[in-house]
Amino acid sequence: MASRRGQLIDGVLLLDKPEGLSSNHALQRAKRALDARKAGHTGTLDPFATGLLVCCLGRATKLAGQLLDSDKGYLATIQFGVETDSGDLTGSVTAEADSDFPGIDAQALEAILPEFRGDIEQVPPMHSALKRDGKPLYKYARAGIEVERPPRQVTIHRLEVVSHTPREAVIDVVCSKGTYIRTLAQDIGRRLGCGAHLTALRRTRVGPFHVDDAVALDKLQTMDTPQSILISLDDLPADLTQTVFGKKDTL
């Protein structure tokens, strides 16, 4: 049986990834909806996370590396009082605050946030795709093995509290590539002395693109002409395309 190849389509799709799908599964469903032959995304979101997944099709896949290196924005929900081995709600509990833990007041949270703005160092989580001796860290973690990970410098451009209760806060983060929001939540919890983990994560921004302009996957799959919502190469920001394609009149 001949393989299904799809059409040669060039452009960028701003997809609002739903909860429960891996980034690759969301990409493949979008690719089928568009009947596109070639597509790739520009930065993995964990299955529990939602939000902006920039999908590049055809010649636009040449932009993927540039977008992988771009700044990202997130809305992160942090629960105080419980730490997990993965740094998020999918992991096993490794530490809990005392039963009489009153929560964290807003002033205490605001007081420590400046320590996490600007250039900071993060130790990458064991539950990540980073490799050690050619093997992803998450495979060591699944085997109950923890390996040494050198800290890496990342930059937190913005870190602001959107909402707060004693047990939970939603923070707005804009950060450089390579930043782990799970690790940021965990480090904030440790600095507060109570432990913390992510219970929700929504990516709001990738480089010049914003989730407000994205289409939900279920809507994409029911559109009569889904290709009509693609951003053409000519309509992409010039500072994004010139490095890869040169002047716009050569696209």
Steps between C-alpha positions, in 0.01 A plus 500: 500500500638843407569734789285807543713802417279808511535835327800726475388783727720784627409709802469523877211370709442642847339209683349510848601157628240331721574326828570128482682485165872493440632776277578249226151349511349848476730582208408179315127565541545857373710370210222259401234769529703721266594210270860621522797293391768652724462658844687552825443683828726745677513390862348214696221547750437224757169315451343669806592846364291704257555798280701623208665240278653666195485253212712564191397347169698442182774757448408665829659205682830679436387749767458234769850535643471876527168471683637231731762753606247781559356622829184332628212619718293295747221517754597254773284382791707409805366306799681563828564238764573196282809412295506222239785315332404640159428854620140476379170327571595189302775400743515320833494702821848524653439757775204666671464791737367434850128438536460840667671682210309829467606569144707784358390860528534735204770712662724199565466390139567846358803538727689206349407541132775755424752221567360313198500789253782564257783253446464200730632145519277195476580134553308319222239254631555126481166471323623666181623405153851631560753227441777356715735255325256488210204405718210737587487598866139386531609142433738515795219651709260219406764251613530678834848634418595861562805630315693819555386791283708815477301823544423702190454874470163621378337843497164589654394820326169533684362334811177644640217372718167494317292355785566361845347299781691360800524161328537598135632772271482565128813665365574663165846404372699610196828314473786396278530167324592208722304625802308231688187647657464184711843566646414866556189398696699248700776750579246762609342245734835408648592864549173551686573193710175323421555314173297560184413350163323594179134408470441673165708659227389701200743633241392845392781606271778374272720775356271745316194271516225501766244241602219754454553453125503119516228257392379211714570155358136390507399811307778447245382145441147613410590791270410472131816681389749474788788613276343847497614569857868436429742791515672513162875544470441850360293598805749384763701765690796612289749462785398133525530413133795709378763289678372184333349617171663837439291788364125451479501534122700177483243289690 
